[in-house]
Amino acid sequence: MAEHAPQLIEGIDKAKAGEWDAAHAIAQSLEGNAHADWLHAILHKIEGDERNSRYWYGRTNQNYESYPDAEAELDALKAVLTY
């Protein structure tokens, strides 16, 4: 299981529940972790802040365009964390 997986899964669940601020706080608290930075990128995509989202994608090995559906991307991140 990935480092910090329980916290990140909680962040994903909060994002899916519409608790953006709580999910964002979790992502920020783990800044520098590739999966947390990916979550951070997705959250800014959901928010509609493309510029900030692309910044966070730049800190990961993911691409902004890879997942046009943020919900599916959250599911993909969760799958990676639980593998």
N, C-alpha and C positions, 0 to 999 in steps of 0.2 A: 504494500500500500504506500502511496506517495506521502512524502513528508507533509505534515499539517493537514492531511486528508479530512479528519473529522471537522475541523474548523471550516475548511473550504466547502465541504458538503453542506454544512450549516449555512454558509453564505449563499450557496446555490439555491438551497431550499427557501431561504428568505427572499432571494431575488424572484423566484417563481411565485412566491406568495405576495409579491408586490411591495415587499419591505426593502425598498431600494437603499435607504440610508443605512439600515442595519447590515445589509449585504456589502455595501461600500465600505463601511467601517472595518469589516472583517478583511476584505481585500487589502485595504490600506495598512492594516496592522501586520500583514505578512509581505509587504512590499519587498521585492527582490527574489521571492520565490516564483519560479516560472509559472506555476499553476495559479498562484494568487494574482500575478500580473495578467494572466489570460482572463481570469474572472473580472478583474478591474477593467480590462478592455471591453468585455461583453457588457458590463454594466453601463459604460459610457456609450456603447452602441445603443442599448435600450433607451438611454436618456436622450439620444439624438445628438450627442456631441461627437460628431465624426472625427474632428481634429484630435481631441483628447483620446478617443478610442484608438485611433491609428497610432498615437504615441505609445500607448500601452501594448498594442500588438507588436510594435517595434522592439519591445523588450522580451518578446516570446518567440517561439518558432512557429507561430500561427499567423494566418493572414486574415485581414478584415473581410475580404471577399469570399472566403471559404464557406461561410455559413450565412446565407441571407436571412435565415430565421434564427433569431437570438434564443428562442426557447429550445430549438434543436441543438444549438451550440452549447447551451447550459447542460443539456442531457449528455452531449458528447464529453464535455469536461468531467461530469460526474462519473461517466463510464471509465474514463482514464484514471480517475482518482480511486475507483473501487477495484480496478483490475489487479 
